[in-house]
Amino acid sequence: MNELMSQAIDLMVAGMGFVFVFLIVLVLATLLMSKLITRFSSPEPATPARASRAKKPSAPASVDPDVAEAIKKAIAQFRSRHKK
């Protein structure tokens, strides 16, 4: 029984050691790939600044007033049913 426990502990230590070494290699490989990609990739194009968000998008002029009124009523009904 004592020999069996000794073999089990040896096997457990070996398995945990292999997993630990694999994780270290994985982290190092990820860091290396990240550095290579940042070094050899082209720079990102500058994005233009967005316009003010205060403006509300206006509805197109072709919206039928009856449809707009129906949408307003549906939104009001939904909000009245789902108040928190």
C-alpha positions as CSV (number, residue, x, y, z in Angstrom):
1,M,0.0,0.0,0.0
2,N,2.8,2.4,0.8
3,E,4.5,1.8,-2.5
4,L,1.2,2.4,-4.3
5,M,0.7,5.8,-2.6
6,S,4.3,6.8,-3.4
7,Q,3.7,6.0,-7.1
8,A,0.4,8.0,-7.0
9,I,2.2,11.0,-5.5
10,D,5.0,10.8,-8.1
11,L,2.5,10.6,-10.9
12,M,0.5,13.5,-9.5
13,V,3.6,15.7,-9.2
14,A,4.8,14.8,-12.7
15,G,1.4,15.6,-14.2
16,M,1.1,18.9,-12.3
17,G,4.7,19.8,-13.4
18,F,3.9,19.1,-17.1
19,V,0.8,21.3,-16.9
20,F,2.7,24.1,-15.2
21,V,5.4,24.0,-17.8
22,F,2.9,24.0,-20.6
23,L,1.1,27.0,-19.2
24,I,4.4,28.9,-18.8
25,V,5.3,28.1,-22.5
26,L,1.8,29.2,-23.6
27,V,2.1,32.6,-21.8
28,L,5.5,33.2,-23.3
29,A,4.3,32.3,-26.8
30,T,1.3,34.6,-26.4
31,L,3.6,37.5,-25.3
32,L,6.0,36.8,-28.2
33,M,3.2,36.8,-30.8
34,S,1.7,40.0,-29.4
35,K,5.1,41.8,-29.6
36,L,5.7,40.5,-33.2
37,I,2.2,41.6,-34.3
38,T,2.6,45.1,-32.8
39,R,6.0,45.5,-34.4
40,F,5.2,44.3,-37.9
41,S,1.6,45.4,-38.3
42,S,0.7,48.5,-40.2
43,P,-0.4,51.5,-38.0
44,E,-4.1,52.0,-37.6
45,P,-5.6,54.8,-39.7
46,A,-6.6,57.9,-37.7
47,T,-10.4,57.9,-37.1
48,P,-12.1,61.2,-37.6
49,A,-13.8,62.7,-34.5
50,R,-17.5,62.1,-34.3
51,A,-19.9,65.0,-34.6
52,S,-21.8,66.1,-31.6
53,R,-24.1,63.5,-30.2
54,A,-26.5,66.1,-29.0
55,K,-28.2,66.2,-32.4
56,K,-31.1,63.9,-32.8
57,P,-31.4,62.2,-36.2
58,S,-34.4,63.6,-37.9
59,A,-37.0,61.4,-39.5
60,P,-37.2,61.4,-43.2
61,A,-39.8,63.7,-44.7
62,S,-41.5,60.7,-46.5
63,V,-42.9,59.3,-43.2
64,D,-46.7,59.2,-43.2
65,P,-48.1,61.2,-40.2
66,D,-50.6,58.4,-39.5
67,V,-47.8,55.9,-39.3
68,A,-45.7,58.2,-37.0
69,E,-48.8,58.6,-34.7
70,A,-49.3,54.9,-34.6
71,I,-45.7,54.3,-33.6
72,K,-45.9,57.0,-30.9
73,K,-49.0,55.3,-29.4
74,A,-47.3,51.8,-29.6
75,I,-44.3,53.1,-27.7
76,A,-46.4,54.8,-25.1
77,Q,-48.4,51.6,-24.6
78,F,-45.2,49.5,-24.3
79,R,-43.7,51.9,-21.8
80,S,-46.9,52.0,-19.7
81,R,-46.9,48.2,-19.5
82,H,-43.2,47.8,-18.7
83,K,-42.7,50.5,-16.0
84,K,-40.1,49.6,-13.4
